Amino acid sequence: MASNLEIKAKEAFIDDHFELAVDLYSQAISVNPKNAELFADRAQASIKLGNFTEAVADASRAIELDSSMSKAYLRKGMACMKLEEYQTAKAALESGASLAPGDARFTNLIKECDEHIAEEAGELPKPPLEKVPENVSGKDVELGDEHSNQLTFAAPSKPKYRHEFYQKPEEVVVTIFAKKIPHDNVTVDFGEQILSVTIDVPGEDAYHFQPRLYGKIIPAKCRYDVLSTKIEIRLAKAEPIHWTSLEFSKENAVAQRVIVPSATANERPTYPSSKPKGVDWDKLEAEVKKEEKDEKLDGDAALNKFFRDIYKDADEDMRRAMQKSFVESNGTVLSTNWKEVGSKKVEGSPPDGMEVKKWEI
């Protein structure tokens, strides 16, 4: 039986109050987070608002909770098409079509995906843009979800956390500066050309960062780490091209090949492609370093940070000396003098009252 919040959300949607519908569905989800129907319906409202990456995330969650829900596949396919993720859209639509045989919406949209895929492969000329019809209401979507193809984007809200990125020939590293966020409160999903990040801390408004990326990535090779001062996301590029920005736009759609110098292994990454005009990135980087330096650490965390700080600024001989002395002494000696430790075994030197024990592997 539908809850009062769900009933009000449906009424808001039918009355074309899509933002209110999303808010009410979100409240209903917080009460019943395992209800696939709520996620599928919130995806539909997000499509009407032009929030297509959020719609993809909600539809995917609905499919996880109920893999037999055909409308969840339909809404995922439609949102992916608006993001020009035609391969992903086609896969979702084909799965939905198998659950709803005879539904012409799936057949028509799969055909449209095939045309776009062929067009991208250079097999078909690009069709002219269709005129957007007027007076599309929430009731139209209830009767046929295909109407949500004619929508405009809603203006983005101010982000809660600052982010930046840098790139290498093979990957893009995105940093979101969010301090002391528990790992369980962070959700990161990777699509063919979509990054979806959600930080949902109890008692606070959820943070969503869901850009359509400049280029395509390999989701299986992407990963992320939740650290004490930031969330670091590594995106594996599908092609070794230079991203002139993190997010895709029509203006920056022409990509450039990256020229990889022969000796770049030890060079620090630079940030030219992510600099908005008028922002002093050197100052921002200094502030981040100061924050990390001032962070209060103790125990093993403090020791590890101390070790990293020394190792980071050391030359090759100093690093070799640190590694050799630390390993051979079972972690009781740390030397930076290669001439001193390079030609002999480093014996352990435990604190008073303790004895050295060999590591057992």
Residue pairs with C-beta under 8 A, 6 or more apart in sequence:
2 10
3 28
3 31
3 32
5 24
5 25
5 27
5 28
5 31
6 24
6 25
6 28
6 37
6 38
6 41
8 24
9 20
9 21
9 24
9 25
9 28
9 41
9 42
9 45
10 21
10 41
12 18
12 20
12 21
12 24
13 21
13 41
13 44
13 45
13 48
13 138
13 142
14 138
14 139
14 142
15 138
16 137
16 138
18 45
18 48
18 49
18 138
19 49
19 154
21 42
21 45
21 138
22 42
22 45
22 46
22 49
25 38
25 41
25 42
25 45
26 42
28 35
28 38
29 35
29 38
29 39
29 42
32 38
34 65
35 65
36 61
36 62
36 63
36 65
36 66
36 69
36 72
37 62
37 66
37 69
39 58
39 59
39 61
39 62
39 65
39 72
40 58
40 59
40 62
40 69
40 71
40 72
40 75
42 58
43 54
43 55
43 56
43 58
43 59
43 62
43 72
43 75
43 76
43 79
44 55
44 75
44 141
44 145
44 148
46 52
46 54
46 55
46 58
46 79
47 55
47 75
47 78
47 79
47 82
47 141
47 145
47 148
47 151
48 138
48 141
48 148
48 151
49 151
49 154
50 151
50 152
50 153
50 154
51 154
51 210
52 79
52 80
52 82
52 83
52 212
53 79
53 83
53 194
53 196
53 210
53 211
53 212
54 196
54 208
54 210
55 75
55 76
55 78
55 79
56 76
56 79
56 80
56 83
56 191
56 194
56 196
57 189
57 196
57 198
57 210
58 75
59 72
59 73
59 75
59 76
59 79
59 92
60 76
60 189
62 69
62 72
63 69
63 72
63 73
63 76
66 72
68 99
69 99
70 96
70 99
70 100
70 103
71 96
71 145
72 96
73 92
73 93
73 95
73 96
73 99
74 92
74 93
74 96
74 105
74 106
74 109
74 145
75 145
76 89
76 92
77 89
77 90
77 92
77 93
77 96
77 106
77 109
77 113
78 89
78 109
78 145
78 146
78 148
78 149
80 86
80 88
80 89
80 92
80 191
81 89
81 109
81 112
81 113
81 116
81 149
82 149
82 151
83 193
83 194
83 212
84 116
84 193
85 191
85 192
85 193
85 194
86 113
86 116
86 117
86 120
87 113
87 117
87 192
88 191
88 192
89 109
89 113
90 110
90 113
90 114
90 117
93 106
93 109
93 110
93 113
94 106
94 110
96 103
96 106
97 103
97 106
97 107
97 110
100 106
105 144
105 145
105 146
108 146
109 146
115 124
115 127
118 124
119 125
119 126
119 127
132 150
133 150
136 147
136 150
136 151
140 147
141 147
141 148
159 207
159 209
160 199
160 205
160 207
161 176
161 177
161 178
161 199
161 207
161 209
162 176
162 177
163 174
163 175
163 176
163 177
163 209
164 174
164 175
164 271
164 274
164 281
164 284
165 172
165 173
165 174
165 175
165 246
165 271
165 273
165 274
166 172
166 173
166 269
166 270
166 271
166 273
166 274
167 173
167 237
167 242
167 243
167 269
167 273
168 269
169 237
169 240
169 258
169 260
170 236
170 237
170 240
171 234
171 235
171 236
171 237
172 213
172 217
172 234
172 235
172 237
172 243
172 246
173 232
173 233
173 234
173 235
173 269
174 195
174 232
174 233
174 234
174 235
174 246
175 230
175 231
175 232
175 233
176 197
176 199
176 209
176 230
176 231
176 233
177 229
177 230
177 288
178 199
178 207
178 230
178 231
179 228
179 229
179 230
180 228
180 229
181 199
181 201
181 226
181 231
182 201
182 226
183 226
185 199
185 200
185 201
185 202
186 197
186 198
186 199
186 224
186 226
186 231
187 196
187 197
187 198
187 200
188 195
188 196
188 197
188 198
188 224
188 231
188 233
189 195
189 196
190 196
190 217
190 219
190 222
190 235
191 219
192 216
192 217
192 219
193 212
193 213
193 215
193 216
193 217
193 248
194 210
194 211
194 212
194 213
195 209
195 210
195 211
195 213
195 217
195 233
195 235
196 208
196 209
196 210
197 207
197 208
197 209
197 210
197 231
197 233
198 206
198 207
198 208
198 209
199 206
199 207
199 231
200 206
200 207
211 246
211 247
211 248
212 247
212 248
213 235
213 243
213 246
213 247
213 248
214 243
214 244
214 245
214 246
214 247
214 248
214 252
214 255
215 237
215 238
215 239
215 241
215 243
215 248
215 255
216 237
216 238
216 239
217 235
217 236
217 237
217 238
218 236
218 237
218 238
221 236
222 233
222 234
222 235
222 236
223 233
223 234
224 231
224 232
224 233
224 234
225 231
225 232
228 295
229 288
229 291
229 292
229 295
230 288
239 255
240 257
240 258
240 260
241 255
241 256
241 257
241 258
242 255
242 256
242 257
242 258
242 273
243 255
243 273
244 252
244 255
244 256
244 273
245 252
245 273
245 274
246 274
271 281
271 285
274 281
275 281
297 305
307 322
307 334
310 322
310 334
310 336
311 319
311 322
314 322
314 336
317 338
318 336
318 338
320 338
320 342
321 335
321 336
321 337
321 338
321 340
321 341
321 342
322 334
322 335
322 336
324 341
324 342
324 346
325 333
325 334
325 335
325 341
325 346
326 333
326 334
328 345
328 346
328 347
329 346
329 347
329 348
329 349
329 356
330 348
330 356
330 357
330 358
330 359
332 348
332 349
332 350
332 351
332 356
333 346
333 347
333 348
333 349
335 341
335 346
348 356
350 356
